[in-house]
Amino acid sequence: MPEIPDERLRPRSQVIDRAWRVLGPGLEPLSGPDGAPLTRTVKLVVLPLVLRPVLRPELAGDLLTPRAAGLAAGLLRGEGDRLVATARWFALLKRVRRALKVVGGNPQDLYFQRCYELAAEHGAPDGPTAEDVARAAVLDAADRGGRTVSALREHLGDPERARAVAAALARAWADRPLPAPSAPPTPEAPPAAPAPAASPGTAVPAATPGPTGPTAPAEHLRELADAVLDSCLSGGGGPAFAALVDGAAGRSLGAALWTGPVSGWGRPGVPAHLGLTAADVPPPPAVGTGASTTALPAPLDRSVYERVFTLLRTPGHDDLPPVPELVDAEVARACAPLGLTGESLRAALLVGGRLAAGLDPLGSGAGPTAAHRALDRRWRRESSVARARRATVDPAWTQGPFADPARALREPWTAYVRRLWARLHGRDAHAVPVSDTAELWALLDGISYSVLRDHRARVRAVLRSLAAPGPETADASGSAA
């Protein structure tokens, strides 16, 4: 399938913003001062309940084709009356909340999705029973404090519970599936030769499925991953992905990380763990006593508290089990290979790791697969920050304000794989597998857009900070770009 030129794509956030404003008055409780939907409105209502990208993969990316943009705008228009009713329910629930003197939790996190459900079930809150329904919803949310950060803090703050969780962690860690010493799972092998680019209309041959268990050579796993990455843009690569899933290749990779083998990613200098841990091998997880969104450690270094904390701050957390059950599930997950229990999710991380390890945003050559070439092209044509990105590879900037953007360009796998892991962790908690390669590509492609957007923002922030001091700094930073 030919790639769609970037100039035809539309940022999903822009499509949502414009369609939202067209809906007219009545949405103020769900909107900001400028009339745009609140961030939580998008994350908790628009994406999971209206656009539903899990069921519509074409809406999952940060950039939408014209057809997908039209679909998204049409879905929002069709939900206009229900969204207005949602806003009215939210205003009513907040009023009832104040009357009941309920103070725990963020009202938007607690009520946005419930208000949408009430709008779907009852319409606008005009009937004589509306206040009773709102009161029941507020009390129900308060009783279900098992899905809030405050409930997590209370649960693990109890010394007896914390000791029980620590004991469960110790048992799960001792029982983790270490690889057999006689069969190193990821021996080093030379990189696979780049796959030739397929001409339009020519199918890319898939790799022949072979052994993918603990004794499978790393080279064969890379071949299977490359077969997926060469074809998943058009929904192909299914047999290779199925071979990785059925052969528990992701489980074997995760178990291998506990033994600290050399990297089998086919690129010198890429660590076996791809930045998922700050240590040489993932350490035993701790119970934890707190978490901060600005200082979270690498995924495989997080405590049970930090792992649950991130889940409770994501859209759709009301569908998760209460905190005690969620903590128990995270104990098992934290001691599982790659910190995940779903095998399709572990295979997705393996394929995404192969993609991330082969990205070359600063180079000029062709990547080994169609997916690598597509993402490399996207990075290399960032004209708005091209000169700034070139400045980041200047050794003079390695200790300056461009140090972090420079590192991100030299080691693109770190930011990519960490964000991919976070997305897969959320799927694991909700028991949502990666069902096919079209869904896998939507996931991998969306992660790429997200990482690129963040990098662009960081470079521009540095440029703004350097714009004022003087001409010497401005010239060195490339701020004339």
Rosetta blueprint (number, residue, H / E / L):
1 M L
2 P L
3 E L
4 I L
5 P L
6 D H
7 E H
8 R H
9 L L
10 R E
11 P E
12 R H
13 S H
14 Q H
15 V H
16 I H
17 D H
18 R H
19 A H
20 W H
21 R H
22 V H
23 L L
24 G L
25 P L
26 G L
27 L L
28 E H
29 P H
30 L H
31 S E
32 G L
33 P L
34 D L
35 G L
36 A L
37 P E
38 L L
39 T H
40 R H
41 T H
42 V H
43 K H
44 L H
45 V H
46 V H
47 L H
48 P H
49 L H
50 V H
51 L H
52 R L
53 P L
54 V L
55 L L
56 R L
57 P H
58 E H
59 L H
60 A L
61 G L
62 D L
63 L E
64 L E
65 T L
66 P H
67 R H
68 A H
69 A H
70 G H
71 L H
72 A H
73 A H
74 G H
75 L H
76 L H
77 R H
78 G H
79 E L
80 G H
81 D H
82 R H
83 L H
84 V H
85 A H
86 T H
87 A H
88 R H
89 W H
90 F H
91 A H
92 L H
93 L H
94 K H
95 R H
96 V H
97 R H
98 R H
99 A H
100 L H
101 K L
102 V L
103 V L
104 G L
105 G L
106 N L
107 P H
108 Q H
109 D H
110 L H
111 Y H
112 F H
113 Q H
114 R H
115 C H
116 Y H
117 E H
118 L H
119 A H
120 A H
121 E H
122 H H
123 G L
124 A L
125 P L
126 D L
127 G L
128 P L
129 T L
130 A H
131 E H
132 D H
133 V H
134 A H
135 R H
136 A H
137 A H
138 V H
139 L H
140 D H
141 A H
142 A H
143 D H
144 R L
145 G H
146 G H
147 R H
148 T L
149 V H
150 S H
151 A H
152 L H
153 R H
154 E H
155 H H
156 L H
157 G H
158 D L
159 P H
160 E H
161 R H
162 A H
163 R H
164 A H
165 V H
166 A H
167 A H
168 A H
169 L H
170 A H
171 R H
172 A H
173 W H
174 A H
175 D L
176 R L
177 P L
178 L L
179 P L
180 A L
181 P L
182 S L
183 A L
184 P L
185 P L
186 T L
187 P L
188 E L
189 A L
190 P L
191 P L
192 A L
193 A L
194 P L
195 A L
196 P L
197 A L
198 A L
199 S L
200 P L
201 G L
202 T L
203 A L
204 V L
205 P L
206 A L
207 A L
208 T L
209 P L
210 G L
211 P L
212 T L
213 G L
214 P L
215 T L
216 A L
217 P L
218 A H
219 E H
220 H H
221 L H
222 R H
223 E H
224 L H
225 A H
226 D H
227 A H
228 V H
229 L H
230 D H
231 S H
232 C H
233 L H
234 S H
235 G L
236 G L
237 G L
238 G H
239 P H
240 A H
241 F H
242 A H
243 A H
244 L H
245 V H
246 D H
247 G L
248 A L
249 A H
250 G H
251 R H
252 S H
253 L H
254 G H
255 A H
256 A H
257 L H
258 W L
259 T L
260 G L
261 P L
262 V L
263 S L
264 G L
265 W L
266 G L
267 R L
268 P L
269 G L
270 V L
271 P L
272 A L
273 H L
274 L L
275 G L
276 L L
277 T L
278 A L
279 A L
280 D L
281 V L
282 P L
283 P L
284 P L
285 P L
286 A L
287 V L
288 G L
289 T L
290 G L
291 A L
292 S L
293 T L
294 T L
295 A L
296 L L
297 P L
298 A L
299 P H
300 L H
301 D H
302 R L
303 S L
304 V H
305 Y H
306 E H
307 R H
308 V H
309 F H
310 T H
311 L H
312 L H
313 R L
314 T L
315 P L
316 G L
317 H H
318 D H
319 D H
320 L L
321 P L
322 P L
323 V H
324 P H
325 E H
326 L H
327 V H
328 D H
329 A H
330 E H
331 V H
332 A H
333 R H
334 A H
335 C L
336 A L
337 P H
338 L H
339 G H
340 L L
341 T L
342 G L
343 E H
344 S H
345 L H
346 R H
347 A H
348 A H
349 L H
350 L H
351 V H
352 G H
353 G H
354 R H
355 L H
356 A H
357 A H
358 G H
359 L L
360 D L
361 P L
362 L L
363 G L
364 S L
365 G L
366 A L
367 G L
368 P L
369 T L
370 A H
371 A H
372 H H
373 R H
374 A H
375 L H
376 D H
377 R H
378 R H
379 W H
380 R H
381 R L
382 E L
383 S H
384 S H
385 V H
386 A H
387 R H
388 A H
389 R H
390 R H
391 A H
392 T L
393 V L
394 D L
395 P H
396 A H
397 W H
398 T L
399 Q L
400 G L
401 P L
402 F L
403 A H
404 D H
405 P H
406 A H
407 R H
408 A H
409 L H
410 R H
411 E L
412 P H
413 W H
414 T H
415 A H
416 Y H
417 V H
418 R H
419 R H
420 L H
421 W H
422 A H
423 R H
424 L H
425 H H
426 G H
427 R H
428 D H
429 A H
430 H L
431 A L
432 V L
433 P L
434 V L
435 S L
436 D L
437 T H
438 A H
439 E H
440 L H
441 W H
442 A H
443 L H
444 L H
445 D H
446 G H
447 I H
448 S H
449 Y H
450 S H
451 V H
452 L H
453 R H
454 D H
455 H H
456 R H
457 A H
458 R H
459 V H
460 R H
461 A H
462 V H
463 L H
464 R H
465 S H
466 L H
467 A H
468 A L
469 P L
470 G L
471 P H
472 E H
473 T H
474 A H
475 D H
476 A H
477 S H
478 G L
479 S L
480 A L
481 A L
